[in-house]
Amino acid sequence: MGVRELGLPERLTATGELPSRVTIWEVGPRDGLQNEAATVPVDVKLEFLDRLAGAGLTTLEATSFVHPKWVPQLADAEELLGRLDRRPGVRYPVLVPNERGLDRAVAAGVGHIAVFGSATETFAKRNLNTSVDGQFAMFEPVLARARAEGMEVRGYLSMCFGDPWEGVVSAEQVVRVGKRLLDLGCSQLSLGDTIGVATAGQVERLIDAFVAAGVGVDALAVHFHDTYGQALANTLAALRRGVSTVDSSAGGLGGCPYAESATGNLATEDLVWMLDGLGIEHGADLDALVATSTWMAQRLGRPSPSRVVKALAG
């Protein structure tokens, strides 16, 4: 059953305290698929990207140049980008872990990259094999070269609310590390709840702490996992603080290969349903997204965890 058949208004009038429009940063093709055990054929990935663009999404994180040893699912990055039919008005950023990854991105003609950092020492060690301070020695030449190449650079910051080895992460620690990424030249910082433990109050306090430290809310994005069922509540808290870029994954695909307790990302369809109810523009076609996630679920051999997909496709 589609949205229109439900007899509900597709959009209400937005309140003044919310952004009038939200950019949906779709991470399904990269973050959503990277942890799949069975190899997803490149033709399926290309059709996934094309369907998502056809559904009105304008930022699609396409793949990653992480070494295939660490993320075998994305070993086809060069082939995918070489065959990708880029739609006008759609950005296709890729994740770049180091200078070797940047070399590959430059060779592939990528114009928008992202780097991935950690707010905590333990996760930095386990994920990047370095320390929180040491990761910046790796990021600095990447960002310098990328900016010289005219690329836009986004920074992901993981473990912003809780770490499975260190517990609750203080806002002060996250702000300290996040500001360093912005100071290096990242145009946007995505605050990641990597294991899905954040609550709305934590989200508000962290965003307030960044603003108090002189970081404009327009430089912040949010990336929530739904381990404790709090992703939508946390997103709403961020919206009420003025954040207008939200990461999500079609069908709720994804997890984290370095944090076993993490479940899927916030589902794009669940996000769109909420945004429609709040009267916030986003440009996506919900019925087309549901059809896309249903199609991908069939390719993966299991149902989508998105509640909106289940409700509308059921």
BAROLO-464434 format. One line per 3 residues: number of its first residue (from 0); for each residue x, y, z of C-alpha. Coordinates in Angstrom, 2 decimals. Layout:
<sites>
NUM = X:Y:Z; ...
</sites>
This chain:
<sites>
0 = 0.00:0.00:0.00; 1.45:3.38:-0.99; 1.44:6.61:0.98
3 = -1.43:8.13:-0.95; -3.65:5.09:-0.47; -3.39:5.47:3.30
6 = -5.37:8.70:3.17; -2.80:10.56:5.27; -1.41:13.99:4.42
9 = 1.99:13.65:2.80; 3.25:16.82:4.42; 2.11:19.01:7.26
12 = 3.20:22.57:7.90; 6.65:22.81:9.44; 7.07:24.58:12.75
15 = 9.51:27.47:13.04; 11.97:25.61:15.25; 12.68:22.99:12.58
18 = 14.69:23.34:9.37; 12.51:23.86:6.30; 14.53:21.34:4.31
21 = 16.75:18.39:5.19; 19.49:16.89:3.05; 19.32:13.10:3.21
24 = 22.84:11.68:3.00; 22.18:8.18:1.71; 24.81:5.71:2.93
27 = 23.15:2.45:1.91; 25.37:1.65:-1.10; 28.51:2.00:1.03
30 = 27.81:1.70:4.75; 24.72:-0.40:4.20; 26.38:-3.03:2.03
33 = 29.94:-3.08:3.34; 29.27:-5.65:6.04; 27.34:-8.10:3.85
36 = 28.95:-11.55:4.03; 27.91:-12.62:0.52; 29.35:-10.58:-2.34
39 = 26.77:-8.28:-3.91; 27.33:-8.19:-7.69; 28.44:-4.86:-9.09
42 = 25.45:-4.83:-11.45; 23.13:-4.96:-8.43; 25.03:-2.13:-6.75
45 = 24.79:-0.01:-9.90; 21.07:-0.59:-10.18; 20.67:0.18:-6.48
48 = 22.40:3.53:-6.97; 20.31:4.31:-10.05; 17.07:3.43:-8.29
51 = 17.99:5.61:-5.30; 18.77:8.54:-7.59; 15.49:7.92:-9.39
54 = 13.72:8.14:-6.03; 14.93:11.73:-5.67; 17.94:11.31:-3.38
57 = 20.71:13.71:-4.33; 23.62:12.50:-2.16; 24.53:8.84:-2.57
60 = 27.65:7.56:-0.85; 28.69:5.16:-3.58; 31.58:3.08:-2.25
63 = 34.88:3.15:-0.37; 38.54:2.92:-1.28; 39.36:0.98:1.87
66 = 41.79:-1.88:1.17; 39.84:-4.94:-0.08; 41.44:-7.02:2.68
69 = 39.48:-5.08:5.27; 36.21:-4.59:3.35; 36.01:-7.25:0.63
72 = 32.47:-6.22:-0.29; 33.78:-2.96:-1.76; 36.73:-4.39:-3.68
75 = 34.91:-3.47:-6.89; 35.09:0.30:-6.23; 37.00:1.16:-9.41
78 = 34.72:-0.93:-11.60; 31.60:0.50:-9.99; 32.70:4.10:-10.42
81 = 33.91:3.45:-13.95; 30.51:2.10:-14.94; 28.38:4.47:-12.85
84 = 25.85:6.51:-14.81; 26.03:9.75:-12.85; 22.76:11.65:-12.86
87 = 22.84:15.46:-13.08; 22.41:17.09:-9.69; 23.40:13.96:-7.75
90 = 26.60:13.73:-5.69; 28.41:10.41:-5.35; 30.93:10.77:-2.49
93 = 33.29:7.93:-1.59; 35.05:7.04:1.66; 38.84:7.44:1.58
96 = 40.88:6.04:4.50; 44.39:7.20:3.61; 46.65:8.58:0.87
99 = 46.55:5.36:-1.12; 42.77:5.56:-1.09; 42.99:9.17:-2.20
102 = 45.23:8.14:-5.13; 42.51:5.75:-6.23; 39.80:8.39:-5.80
105 = 41.73:10.91:-7.89; 42.30:8.32:-10.62; 38.57:7.55:-10.60
108 = 37.64:11.21:-11.05; 35.89:11.50:-7.69; 34.93:15.02:-6.65
111 = 33.71:14.44:-3.11; 35.35:12.26:-0.45; 34.89:11.43:3.21
114 = 37.40:10.47:5.89; 36.55:8.37:8.93; 37.88:9.20:12.39
117 = 37.31:8.12:15.97; 36.43:10.10:19.06; 37.86:7.40:21.34
120 = 41.26:5.83:21.81; 40.14:2.20:21.79; 38.13:2.46:18.59
123 = 40.95:4.40:16.92; 43.29:1.55:17.78; 40.93:-1.19:16.64
126 = 39.67:0.55:13.50; 42.62:2.67:12.35; 45.51:0.99:14.19
129 = 46.54:4.32:15.68; 45.60:6.74:18.47; 43.14:9.62:18.45
132 = 46.03:12.04:17.97; 47.81:9.72:15.56; 44.86:9.59:13.18
135 = 45.37:13.24:12.35; 48.86:12.54:11.01; 47.12:10.27:8.52
138 = 44.30:12.69:7.73; 46.39:15.82:7.25; 48.06:14.93:3.92
141 = 44.82:13.41:2.63; 42.85:16.57:3.29; 45.59:18.86:2.01
144 = 45.85:16.98:-1.27; 42.10:16.55:-1.65; 41.46:20.25:-1.20
147 = 44.27:21.05:-3.65; 42.49:18.76:-6.13; 39.28:20.76:-5.62
150 = 37.52:17.99:-3.75; 34.97:18.57:-1.02; 35.81:16.60:2.12
153 = 33.44:15.32:4.77; 34.57:14.02:8.14; 32.91:11.10:9.88
156 = 33.45:10.92:13.62; 32.57:7.59:15.23; 31.77:6.74:18.86
159 = 30.38:10.20:19.59; 28.00:9.03:22.31; 29.22:5.69:23.60
162 = 32.01:3.20:23.05; 31.66:-0.54:23.81; 35.08:-0.58:25.50
165 = 35.17:2.88:27.11; 31.53:3.53:27.95; 29.90:6.94:27.71
168 = 31.93:9.46:25.70; 31.94:13.02:26.99; 30.75:15.87:24.80
171 = 33.99:17.72:25.53; 36.05:14.86:24.08; 33.91:14.67:20.95
174 = 34.08:18.43:20.40; 37.85:18.44:20.81; 38.34:15.73:18.18
177 = 35.59:16.99:15.89; 36.94:20.53:15.80; 40.33:19.19:14.73
180 = 38.70:17.50:11.72; 36.93:20.71:10.77; 40.11:22.73:11.27
183 = 41.95:20.37:8.91; 39.53:21.32:6.15; 36.45:19.12:6.43
186 = 33.44:21.08:5.22; 31.04:18.94:7.24; 31.28:16.74:10.32
189 = 28.97:13.75:10.66; 28.47:12.79:14.32; 28.16:9.03:14.54
192 = 26.31:6.99:17.14; 28.23:3.93:16.04; 26.67:1.43:18.46
195 = 23.27:3.08:18.71; 23.31:3.98:22.41; 22.59:7.72:22.18
198 = 19.53:9.35:23.69; 17.85:12.59:22.67; 19.24:14.44:25.67
201 = 22.79:13.43:24.76; 22.24:14.59:21.19; 21.04:17.99:22.33
204 = 23.94:18.40:24.73; 26.54:17.44:22.13; 25.21:19.82:19.49
207 = 24.99:22.59:22.09; 28.60:21.90:23.05; 29.75:22.26:19.44
210 = 27.86:25.52:19.07; 29.33:26.82:22.34; 32.78:25.98:20.95
213 = 32.14:28.15:17.91; 31.08:25.48:15.40; 28.11:26.48:13.27
216 = 25.29:23.95:13.31; 25.30:24.06:9.50; 28.67:22.25:9.61
219 = 27.16:19.30:11.51; 25.36:16.18:10.33; 24.09:13.21:12.32
222 = 24.47:9.46:11.75; 22.38:7.24:14.02; 22.09:3.49:14.44
225 = 18.91:1.99:15.83; 20.26:-0.56:18.30; 17.99:0.68:21.11
228 = 15.22:2.00:18.86; 16.26:5.63:19.41; 17.41:6.68:15.93
231 = 14.30:8.66:14.99; 14.02:10.30:18.42; 17.67:11.28:18.22
234 = 17.20:12.64:14.71; 14.28:14.77:15.83; 16.38:16.14:18.70
237 = 19.11:17.08:16.21; 16.58:18.73:13.88; 15.26:20.81:16.75
240 = 18.81:22.03:17.34; 19.05:23.13:13.69; 20.89:20.21:12.07
243 = 19.75:19.86:8.47; 21.80:16.94:7.12; 20.87:13.43:8.24
246 = 22.62:10.20:7.26; 20.39:7.21:6.55; 20.42:3.91:4.72
249 = 17.72:2.66:2.38; 15.85:-0.17:4.03; 17.86:0.22:7.23
252 = 20.81:-1.71:5.81; 24.12:-1.73:7.60; 25.97:-2.15:10.84
255 = 29.60:-1.75:11.81; 32.27:-4.40:11.19; 34.27:-3.09:14.16
258 = 31.38:-2.92:16.65; 29.49:-6.20:16.78; 26.60:-4.88:18.86
261 = 25.67:-2.24:16.28; 22.52:-2.85:14.29; 21.44:-1.16:11.11
264 = 21.49:2.49:10.24; 18.45:4.70:10.49; 16.24:3.61:7.57
267 = 15.79:6.26:4.89; 12.11:5.38:4.58; 11.53:5.80:8.33
270 = 13.28:9.16:8.17; 11.20:10.31:5.19; 7.95:9.30:6.89
273 = 8.88:11.44:9.90; 10.03:14.38:7.78; 6.77:14.33:5.84
276 = 4.83:14.42:9.09; 6.89:17.40:10.25; 6.39:19.30:7.01
279 = 10.11:19.27:6.19; 11.10:19.16:2.52; 13.57:16.49:1.41
282 = 12.94:15.76:-2.26; 12.54:11.98:-1.97; 9.69:9.83:-3.25
285 = 8.71:7.48:-0.45; 6.91:4.96:-2.63; 9.94:4.72:-4.92
288 = 12.24:4.25:-1.93; 10.07:1.47:-0.53; 10.07:-0.26:-3.92
291 = 13.86:0.07:-4.10; 14.44:-1.34:-0.62; 12.00:-4.19:-1.28
294 = 13.92:-4.97:-4.48; 17.27:-4.91:-2.65; 15.92:-7.08:0.18
297 = 15.00:-9.68:-2.41; 18.55:-9.56:-3.77; 19.97:-10.01:-0.27
300 = 17.56:-12.81:0.59; 16.00:-11.30:3.70; 13.32:-8.72:4.54
303 = 14.13:-5.09:5.14; 14.33:-4.13:8.83; 12.71:-0.75:8.07
306 = 9.32:-0.52:9.74; 8.00:1.82:7.06; 9.09:-0.56:4.31
309 = 7.36:-3.42:6.12; 4.19:-1.37:6.58; 3.92:-0.05:3.03
312 = 5.14:-3.12:1.18; 3.32:-5.64:3.32
</sites>
